[in-house]
Amino acid sequence: MSAKKLYIETYGCQMNVADSELIVSLMAADGYVLCEDVKEADVILVNTCSIRENAEQRVRGRLKLFGSMKRKKNGLLVGVVGCMAQRLKEELILQEKSVDVVVGPDQYRLLPELIRHAESGNPVVQAILSGDETYDDIEPVRYDSNGISAFISIMRGCQNMCSYCIVPYVRGGERSRNPETIYSEISALKENGYKEITLIGQNVDSYNYNGFRFHELIAGTARRFPEMWIRFSTNHPKDLSDELLKTMAAFPNICRSIHLPVQSGSTTVLKRMKRGYTREWYLGRIEAIRRLLPGCSVSTDVMTGFCGETEEEHQETLSLLETVSYDFAFMFKYSQRPGTWAARHLQDDVPEEVKIRRLNEIIELQGKISGRVKKLDIGQIYDVLVEGVSKKNANEFFGRNQQNKVVVFPDSELRKGEFVKVKITGSTPATLKGTLL
């Protein structure tokens, strides 16, 4: 009897990518083989995100397609896992007739058993949050990796309770992994030729395993694996410490790049968002980065159109973008999520056309800033980790420097996975161009 085939689609953030790798590992242990063609699948799993409404709408579109496939292929099962599964639970089965299995982020160990139960024709839902599940005994299957870089989840959940955010409700409270299991996972990656790892969590600054904090974890990682580049994401402005910045400065293999979501440049909006810091505090953290880590790139998340946002508050966000001069930013308009504090207590009262106009102003400004910032790199020489062939030119290769900037350069020989030195000769708002030294 041939092995059953699993097809998995992943939506959302780095944490979901890491979770999909866990799921593939668990399913492989139960005899499943991963396939790349959805038409070959016996089981289709969709790993979902609930942070924004459009992410859920994309999933619903895919579920309709999979429903039509089920009508043509007897025995095909469709499962929804992750944040959307946790948020909707039984509602998802009622709303989407194609769905057989609904499993939340803390119940992945039960997936094989639940799928066997669903094979009898009875849909199943398992979406109970855990206070201690970290999956730290499972070695992920890096099924969609470039073989060079990998994400490593160091913690699960979040308890910051930002008023707009659904994450604490669908992923539970913070739980930190045992550092020894993290080191073991990195060691396995090193043995398999990986050159770069990214430690990930909703708020890595809150990592705390029996008093062992994040700056200690990243120092231990850098010390044990000096030949690997080490990145991390995401930081929280209220928790970013000088200890972490000093640790980064002390180890050359910790990449000089920090993602520090601001969300808004207005203190009054930040208060409504329950972010736990002010505009002045945030700018103080930026000053500390510039002072303790010269040359460190800074990226951010920006949300526009949050409840009650005035034109003056919007202008404060634009002025903060100018003040900080981010290397790049992820920019969104506010999308109310059911069940959040904001949905229960605040009015989503910024008209859609105003949200769109403000978002376009932010995007336009950040585009100019990114272009201006990248021009400052012209003439600099950077170490670059080569990732592959450029999508725009088969005679060029691309990689990233420590500042997490994409660098494109021509060469006659693909050096995937190698560290090379590149002199920057030009730039676009998104990319640095250079020549190999």
N, C-alpha and C positions, 0 to 999 in steps of 0.2 A: 504494500500500500504506500503510495507516494505521500510525502509530507504536505500538510496543508500550507497554503500560501497566504501571507499577510501583506497588506498594503496599508501604509500609514501616511496621512497628510498632517502637516503641522502649521498652525497659525499662531501669530503673536510673537512673544519676546524670546530672548535667549533661554529663559527658564523653561519654556515649552520645548525648545529644541533639546535641552538636556533631559527633560521628562520623556520625550519620544525615544531617546536613546535607552533610557531605563526600560521602557515598555517593550522595545524590540528585544532587549536582553531577557526579560521575563518570558516573553512569548517564545523565544528561541529555546529556552530551557524546557518548554512544554512541547517542543517538536515542530514549531512553525518555522517556515523559511520566508525571508523577506523577498518581495518581488517589486520590480519597478513599474510594471504595467498593471494598472488597476483592473484590466479585463481578465487577468489571470488569477485575481484574488479569490480566496474563499472567505476571508474576513477583511473588511475595510474598517480602519479606525481613523477617526478625525480628532486630532488633539487641538482643542479650542481655546480661544481667548475671549474674555468678556470686558476688557478695559474700555473698548469703544464699540458703539452700536454697529458700525459698518463691518467690523470683524465678525460679529455674529451673523450679519446678513449674508456675508460671503459663504459662511458655513452652511446656512440654510439653502443657498443656491446649490451647493455641492450635494447636500443631502437629497434634494429633488432629483439630481442626476443619478445618484446611487440608487434611489428608489426605482427609477426606470430600469436600471441594470438588474435589480433584484427580480423584477417581473420577467426578465428574460433568462435568468440563471438560477435554477433551483438550488437552495441551500446556502446562497450567499448571505452573509450576516454583516450588518453595519452597526458599528459602535461609535458613540460620542464620548470622549474622555476630556478631562481638564476642567477649566474654569466655567465654561458654559454648561457643562454637565452638572457641576456642583451648584450653580446658580438656579437652574431650572428643574433639575431632578425629574420627577414623574411628569411634569408638564411637557418635557421634551418628547416623551413617548406619545403623549396625546396629540401634540402639535405636529410632529413629524412621523408619519406612519411608517417610514422606511427604517426607523431606528429600532434595533433589537436590544442594545446594551448601552447603559448610561453609567459612567464610572467617574467619580471625583478624583482629585489629585492625590489623595491620601489612601486610595484603595486599589492601586495598580497591582499589588501582589495577588489580588483575587481575580484578575482579568481572565486567565485561562479557565478557571472554574466557572466564572460567570458566563463565559462564551459557551462552554459545554451545556450549561443550563439553558441558555437561549436557543440552542440547537433543537430543543424539544418543542419550540414554537411559542415559548412564554418569554416576553420581554422582561429584562431585569434592570433594576436600578440599585446602585450602591454608591452613596455619596455622603459618607460620614467623615467629618474632619477628625484628625488625630492630634493629640498633644505631643507626640514623641516620634512619629514616623519621619525618618530622614533618608531611607533607602541606602544607608552608607555601607551596607554589605553587598551591594549589587554593582558589578562592573558593567558600565554602559557599553552598548554596541555602537561604535562610531560609524553608523551606516551611511551617512550623507556627508562625510568629512572630506576635506581636501588632503588629509593625511599629514598636515603640517600643524594646524591649529585646532584646539579643542576647548569646549566649555566644561568647567567643573563646578557643579553646584555645591556650595559650602554651607548652605542653610536653606530653610524653607519657611514660607509664610511671612507675615508682616503684621506689626501692631501699631503702626503710626496713626492709623485711622484718619487719614486725610479725608476731608468731607466729600470729595468728588469720587473717591476711589473704591472700587469693588473688591480689590485684592484681599484684604483681611477677611472678608466674608466668604470668599471662595477658596482661599488657600490657608486660612487659619493663622494662628499666632506664630511668632518666630521660634524656630528650633535650629540649633547649630550642630553641624556634624563634628564628630571626633576628628581632631586634626590628623591623627595617625592614618585614618582611612583616606583622608584627602591626599596625604603624602604618598600612600600606597597607590592611589589612582594615578597620580602624576608619574610615579616611577614606571608604571605599566605603559603609560603613553611615551615616556622617554625611550623605553626598550623597543617600542614600535616605530621609532623614528620621528616622533612629534617634536617640534622646535618651539612651540609657543602654547601657553595655556591662559585661559581667562577664568578667574575665580568669580562666580556670579551669585547674586542674591538680591532680593528686593531692596535691601539696605545693608550692604556689606559692612558698613561702619558699626552696625549693631551686633556683628558676630561675637558670640560669647559662649565658649565651651568651658564650663566650670571655672570661669575667671580668666580664661585664655582668650585674649582679645584679637581683633583683626590685625592690628599693626604687628603683633607677635606672630600671627599665622603667616603673614606675607613675608616677614623677615625670615622665618623658618623655611618657607618655600624657596626664597631667593638663595639662602645659604646652602640648602640641600641640592638645588638644581641650578648651579651657576651658569651652565651653558644654555639654559632655556630662557626665553623672554616670558615675562609674567605680566599679565594685565588683570584688571578687575572691574566689575560694574555690578550694581550702581551705588554711588555714594549719596548720602543725604546731607544737605547743607547744615542742618542743625547738629549733626554728629561728626562731621569731618574734622579730625583732630590734627593738631600740630605734630603729635607723635607719629601719625601715619605719614605725613609729608616729610618728616625728618628721616623716617625709615626708607621711603622711596629715594631720597637723596643719597642714602648710604649704600645702596646696592645698584650697580650699573645695569643689571638685568631686569630691574623693575621698570617697566615702560613709563615714559614721561607723558602720560595722558590721563586725564580725569574727566569723567562724565558726571556733571553736577547739575541735576535738574533744578531750574529756578521756578518754572511754571508761570510766574508773574513777576513783573518788576515793581508792583505796587504793594506796599505794606498792608493796606486795607483789604485788598483782594487776598493776599496771603493769609490774613487773619480769618477771612471767610472760608478759605480752603483748609484751615486748620493745619498749616504746614509747620508751625512751630518756630518760625524765624521771621525776621523783618528784612526789608530791602538792605538796610545798613549792615545787618549781620552777614547777609549773603555777600555783599561787596567786601566785607572784612575777610571772609574766607577766600575770596578771589585774590585779595592783596597778600594773604599768607601763602597762597600757591605761587604767586609771582615772586615773592621774596625768598621762599625756602626752596623752590624748584624752578629756577630760571629756565626758560625754554619749554616748559610743560604746556601741552595743548589742553584746552578746556572746551568741552562740548556741553550741550544742555538740552532740556525739554522745555518747550514753551506752549502754554495753553491760552487761547484767547476766547473771549465771550463767556467767561464764567458768570455765575449768577450775580446780577447787580453791577457788572462791570461798566463803569462810566467811560466816556471818551478821555477824560483826564487820566484815569487809571490805565487805559490802553496806551496813552502817550508815555506814561512812566515805564511801561514794558519796552517800548521802542527806545527810550533813552537809556535803559539798562543794557540793551543789546549793544548800543553804540559804546557805552562806557566799558563793558567787559571785552568786546570784540572777540566773540567766540569763533573758534575754528570751524565748527559746523553745529547745526541744531536740528532737532526733530520738532516739528511745529504742527499743532493741531487746533481745531476749534472744539469747544466744550461739547461733550455728548453726555447727557444725563443718564446715569445708570440706575435702574430700579434697585431699591434696598439700601442705597448709600445714605449717609447723613444729609447730604445736600438735597437728595430727592425727597427726603421726608420733611426737611425744615426750610429749604430755600426755594425760591421761584426761579425757574429757568426763563428769565425775562428778557434776555438779549435777543432781538429778532435775528432770524437766520441770515438775512441779507447783510446785517451789520457784522455778524460773526465772520461771514465769508470775506467781506471787505477788510476787516481788521486782520484776518489771517493772511490775506494777500499782501497787505502792507508789511507784515512781519516777514513773510517769505521774501519779498522784494528787498527789504533792508538787509536781511541776513545774507542774501545772495551777494550784495555789494560788499558786505563786511568780509565774507569768506574769500571773495576774490582779492580784496585788499590785503588780508592777512597772509594769504598764500604767496603773494608777490614778495613778501618779506623773506621768504625762504630761498629766493633765487640767489645763487652763488654759494649756498650752504652745501656741505657734504654730509650725507646721512648714511647710517647703516640701514639696509632694507632687507627684510625677509621676503624672498621671492615666492609668490604663490602660484603663478601660472602665466598663460598667454593672455595678452590684452584682448578684450572682446571686440575692440574697434580696429585693431591692426594685428594681423597674425605674425608680423615681424617684430612686434614689441612685446615685452613682458611687464608684469606688474607685481607689486608687493606693497607692503606697508612699512613705514618707519616707526620708531618708538612713539612718536606723537600720534600714531594711528592715522596718518595721512597716506592716501593711496599715491604711489609713485610709479610712473610709467617710464620705461627706458628701452631703447633698441639694443639688440644683441644677436649674435649668430647662434648662441647655444642656450637652450632652456636650462635654468639653474634652480628649478623648483626645490624649495626647502633649504636653499643656501642663503647665508648672510653675505650680502655684497655691499660695496660702497658706491654710492651714486651722487654725482654732483648735479644740483638742481639748476636747470637752464631756462625753465619757463613754467607757467602755471595756468590753470583755469580755476573757476570758483570751486570745482570739485576735485581736481587732480593736480599733482606736481609732475613735471616732466624733467627728465635728466639724462645724463650719460654715465655709463659704467666706468668706474676708475680701475 
